[in-house]
Amino acid sequence: MWRYILKRVAHSVFVMWLVATTVFFGLRAIPGGPVRAMLGQEATPEAVAALRERLGLDQPLPVQYVDWMGDMLTLEFGRSIVSSERVGTIVAQAAPKTFSIAAIGVAIGLLVAIPAGVVGATRRNEPADYAATVGAFLGVSMPSFFVGILLAIVFGVWLDWLPIVGYTPLSEGVVPWFGSILLPAVAVGLPYAAGVTRMMRSALLETLDAAYMRTAVAKGVGGRVRLYKHAMQNALIPVVTVAGIQLALVLGGSVTVELVFSIQGLGRVLVNSILERNYPVTQVAILLVSGVFVFMNLLVDITYTAIDPRIRYGGENA
Amino acid sequence: MTDAGGGDGASPADGAADAATARPDGGTGSTDGAGFGIYEGEFGAGEVPPEYETESYVEEHRGIADRVIRTLLDDRLALAGGLVVVAFVVIAVFAPYVAPYGPEETFAFMKPPLTSSATGSGEAFHLLGTDSFGHDILTRVVYGARVSLLVALATVAVAFSIGTTIGIVAGFYGGWVDSVLMRYVDFQWAFPEIILGVGIIAVMGGLGVVNVVIAIGIAFIDDFARIIRGEVLSIREEEYVTAARAVGMGDARIMFKEMLPNAVAPLIVQATLMIPLAILAEASLSFLGLGVKPTTPTWGLLISGGRQFISQAPWISVMPGLAIMLVVLGFNTFGDGLRDAFDISQSEVE
């Protein structure tokens, strides 16, 4: 099991290195280079040369690469071109907002999806199943930002229950913080829940059909134990996979939902930096979002070891 | 899920729910038996040897297309989805005839749905209201269908061609070619598509339809690459491939003329299921202001244009949002039905 985990960690580090390298070369592949893009077409050759020197772009590529990797690893991110604020500060202010939305979104999504999937599978072809199925179908068909706008209209404008603009930090109290991210979290959580519900339902249906379930009935195992101990344990394995893969949906959704609720999270920072051609910020934002994503994938992989005995005992081949 | 308990934890197959069980009426139809060898006949050398010119061969030959259509016709949900898709395609193609007004024509600002506004020559009726610029929303949504569907189709075409090439080459040659290509695909696969798209846009700079198509197209190649590689691996040792080699066909011809047609069914299904994802991705990019140029009417931009006015005029954002939902729902139900009709297991198509 430890070997398995170590292997996954090594793989994650490798992926992050690949991402960083891609970002490094990607930014240097911009037509005319980032300096042209930053200064505009009218910039004098002297200004271009000066900025190139300041950013170290006049060095040979391998030197730049090593320097740049060193900077990233030591968290020396440089300064924003637009506000000359430290990039580290900008990102550190934005990150908690995005992570709050994503974390609560995933929690809400799972709280909705797992019961809905279980109901769908255990009461197959009953009204509750239809409701879950139709709901899930609608959920996968709506972009998160549209869910966000609908929520803002209903709960913000019509009912006036929750704020629809801005973010309240956790330091100002749990309730205001929760109120400010509840709608965005639901907006990213519902499309997430839809995918997980469909998986939960079909995985559970499949295990309920399995031969060992019939054996359990024959042995006289009670209905509840049968469902939660025998069926669920096996059904959860593919569900964890989907729940993990679809975390991408939550992060991606957060980028658009932040715009709906005017929250200056990582998504806003990333998009604005692209629009302003603020490359020092763009590269760090991309690295951070990817880093979070790779880390979450790693967590999902490690979760397998907890729920899948084949990995726990088998190690390698799992 | 055929590999539900399998060790391949990150199988793409698990990405979507099992269509057959997700469908309340369970419309899977009978899809076994008749005609799995059919593809050879359909896409092979072209001439049918006389000894095969029998009634039963023709029956079998006609089988697959027939079977797919019949299963789809039995599947009411898929049929409804297909009709929605067709309706949107017709609307998009004939936008100038379907739309009540011109895309740039302006009327009174923010008229609610089902109201009329006075114009120089009488009254103009607005089924879906008008937006903050005074554009008729129905008109803008109709023209938006053009951009959204076109971008989605082009995107899937880009993803299909690149992804299929990568997957077929990887599967055909195996060895280190396979390792390198699939390592890349795995890397991309483990990555949020929208972030990838945004990153590519960042590198390309500038807005516009072509950039969006390239960005989302590249972000989607992994799915096609994985599917076709799996298919190629399973047919690599088939007799007709060996035969093609024996008669001295070049690698490229074997790959694209012999193998590709035999692996086309799951690709068609996957493409159908990718179109709605492409529509959603395009809408997201446009909504963020990273998509098409701000003057182009597209659903994402229309929603974004109404964002500031959700308290006074919620319909500005809601109407184009409903359009997205409807067409994506249509593609999803149709695609799921198509998968059942082709009888492709979940493990082959995400």
Boltz contact constraints between the chains, C-beta under 6 A:
constraints:
  - contact:
      token1: [A, 18]
      token2: [B, 187]
      max_distance: 6.0
  - contact:
      token1: [A, 26]
      token2: [B, 203]
      max_distance: 6.0
  - contact:
      token1: [A, 30]
      token2: [B, 203]
      max_distance: 6.0
  - contact:
      token1: [A, 37]
      token2: [B, 205]
      max_distance: 6.0
  - contact:
      token1: [A, 130]
      token2: [B, 24]
      max_distance: 6.0
  - contact:
      token1: [A, 133]
      token2: [B, 22]
      max_distance: 6.0
  - contact:
      token1: [A, 133]
      token2: [B, 24]
      max_distance: 6.0
  - contact:
      token1: [A, 141]
      token2: [B, 325]
      max_distance: 6.0
  - contact:
      token1: [A, 141]
      token2: [B, 328]
      max_distance: 6.0
  - contact:
      token1: [A, 141]
      token2: [B, 329]
      max_distance: 6.0
  - contact:
      token1: [A, 141]
      token2: [B, 332]
      max_distance: 6.0
  - contact:
      token1: [A, 142]
      token2: [B, 325]
      max_distance: 6.0
  - contact:
      token1: [A, 143]
      token2: [B, 280]
      max_distance: 6.0
  - contact:
      token1: [A, 143]
      token2: [B, 283]
      max_distance: 6.0
  - contact:
      token1: [A, 143]
      token2: [B, 284]
      max_distance: 6.0
  - contact:
      token1: [A, 145]
      token2: [B, 287]
      max_distance: 6.0
  - contact:
      token1: [A, 146]
      token2: [B, 321]
      max_distance: 6.0
  - contact:
      token1: [A, 149]
      token2: [B, 317]
      max_distance: 6.0
  - contact:
      token1: [A, 152]
      token2: [B, 310]
      max_distance: 6.0
  - contact:
      token1: [A, 153]
      token2: [B, 310]
      max_distance: 6.0
  - contact:
      token1: [A, 153]
      token2: [B, 314]
      max_distance: 6.0
  - contact:
      token1: [A, 157]
      token2: [B, 311]
      max_distance: 6.0
  - contact:
      token1: [A, 198]
      token2: [B, 17]
      max_distance: 6.0
  - contact:
      token1: [A, 198]
      token2: [B, 22]
      max_distance: 6.0
  - contact:
      token1: [A, 199]
      token2: [B, 17]
      max_distance: 6.0
  - contact:
      token1: [A, 202]
      token2: [B, 17]
      max_distance: 6.0
  - contact:
      token1: [A, 202]
      token2: [B, 18]
      max_distance: 6.0
  - contact:
      token1: [A, 202]
      token2: [B, 21]
      max_distance: 6.0
  - contact:
      token1: [A, 203]
      token2: [B, 4]
      max_distance: 6.0
  - contact:
      token1: [A, 205]
      token2: [B, 21]
      max_distance: 6.0
  - contact:
      token1: [A, 206]
      token2: [B, 1]
      max_distance: 6.0
  - contact:
      token1: [A, 206]
      token2: [B, 4]
      max_distance: 6.0
  - contact:
      token1: [A, 234]
      token2: [B, 5]
      max_distance: 6.0
  - contact:
      token1: [A, 238]
      token2: [B, 1]
      max_distance: 6.0
  - contact:
      token1: [A, 238]
      token2: [B, 4]
      max_distance: 6.0
  - contact:
      token1: [A, 238]
      token2: [B, 14]
      max_distance: 6.0
  - contact:
      token1: [A, 241]
      token2: [B, 9]
      max_distance: 6.0
  - contact:
      token1: [A, 241]
      token2: [B, 14]
      max_distance: 6.0
  - contact:
      token1: [A, 242]
      token2: [B, 14]
      max_distance: 6.0
  - contact:
      token1: [A, 245]
      token2: [B, 15]
      max_distance: 6.0
  - contact:
      token1: [A, 248]
      token2: [B, 192]
      max_distance: 6.0
  - contact:
      token1: [A, 251]
      token2: [B, 192]
      max_distance: 6.0
  - contact:
      token1: [A, 252]
      token2: [B, 192]
      max_distance: 6.0
  - contact:
      token1: [A, 252]
      token2: [B, 194]
      max_distance: 6.0
  - contact:
      token1: [A, 256]
      token2: [B, 284]
      max_distance: 6.0
  - contact:
      token1: [A, 256]
      token2: [B, 287]
      max_distance: 6.0
  - contact:
      token1: [A, 271]
      token2: [B, 288]
      max_distance: 6.0
  - contact:
      token1: [A, 274]
      token2: [B, 202]
      max_distance: 6.0
  - contact:
      token1: [A, 282]
      token2: [B, 202]
      max_distance: 6.0
  - contact:
      token1: [A, 286]
      token2: [B, 199]
      max_distance: 6.0
  - contact:
      token1: [A, 289]
      token2: [B, 195]
      max_distance: 6.0
  - contact:
      token1: [A, 293]
      token2: [B, 192]
      max_distance: 6.0
  - contact:
      token1: [A, 297]
      token2: [B, 190]
      max_distance: 6.0
  - contact:
      token1: [A, 304]
      token2: [B, 9]
      max_distance: 6.0
  - contact:
      token1: [A, 318]
      token2: [B, 7]
      max_distance: 6.0
